[in-house]
Amino acid sequence: MIHSFLLVGQSNMAGRGFSHEVEPIVNDKILVLRNGRWRPLYVPVNPDRHTSGICLAESFADLYAKEKNVQVGLIPCADGGTSLDMWQVGGLLFDHACYMAALASRTSTIAGVLWHQGEADCSDERYHLYEQKMQVIIEGFRKRLDLYDVPFLMGGLGDFLEIRSQQYEKYNNFRAVNKTLENMAEKDEMTGFVSAEGLTSNPDNLHFPPKHCGNSENGIIMSL
């Protein structure tokens, strides 16, 4: 049986790593859901924009497949630039992800949800509502897809947003968002937080480069 993972969030989940900077992953155990069917891995996994590239899910799937000796299916539903309000339960992004996950569950077992989002909610007006909104979204996925015994892994925002915030004030509270994500994980045994501490970025000081995509998830893979 294929172990599948739902990919949700914004651009760092979709992936903006430059493919020419790394060797491609070659692993015939990694599959991607396309039109309701499982296809062999190819890049970009999550083609939400013309700038889509390497994403953290590729390295994650490679490590998971090797550790567990199973096929791994990726369900790409991330969308760059999206806020928590755009992921609200019953909204287009939420429903699309649920429909795709439901299709995947016909031919796989959903083993986890990979979430990376927060850059769009770092502003002074939004960051203090992050936990409240995020908790509703998590519970929404669990209820709709019956994922109460499945881990929900949340990626941390990069330290490089400190540089980005010097140009754009809307990123000022990224550390507060990270703390919120970390606190949520501590309170719920089925929710995990994956720190991005110390990781570098693309030249835009916003997106992870391909050399970092997935390498911080190894410890969590071992516990899944």
C-alpha positions, 0 to 999 in steps of 0.5 A: 500500500502506498503511504501518501502525504497531503501537501498544503500551505503556501510557496515554501510548501509548493517549492521554489528551489532552483532545480539546476542547483541539485542533482535530481532525486531518483527513487522509483518508490516516489509517486505524485498524484496527477488527475487522480492517478499515481505517476512517477516523480517529476519536477515540479511536484506542485506546479502552482506557479511558473516559478515552481521548483524543488520542494521539501516534499521530494527529499521528505518522500525519499527519506521516508521511502528508504526508512520505511521501505514503502512507496510514497505518494505526494498529493500536491495542493499548496498555493503560493502567497496564500493566507490562513483566511484563504485556507478556511474550512469550506473555502476553495483551497481547503475543499480542493485539498480534501477532494484530492486527498479523498481521491488519493485515499482510494489507492493509498493510506494517508500517512500525514499532512505536510504544512508550510505556511505563515509568511502571509500571516506575519503582519501586525494585523494577523499574527496574533490570530494565527493559532485560532485560525490554524487550529480550525483548519487542522480540525477541519482536515481531520474531521473531513478526511478522518485523520485523527490518528495521522500526524500533521507536520508544520514547518517553521519559517526561516530566520532569513525573514529577518532580512526580508522584514527590513524591506517589508514590514509585513514579515516583522512577526515571523518569530511569533508565528514560529513560536505559535506553531511550536506551542501548538505542537507541544499541546497536541501529540499528533501535531509536529513542528519542524524548525527551520533554524539556521537554514539559508534562503534563495537570493530573495530571502523568502524561499528555501533553496533546494539544498535545504528542502527536506533535510530537517524532516529526517528526525520526524520521519523516524518517529512516524 
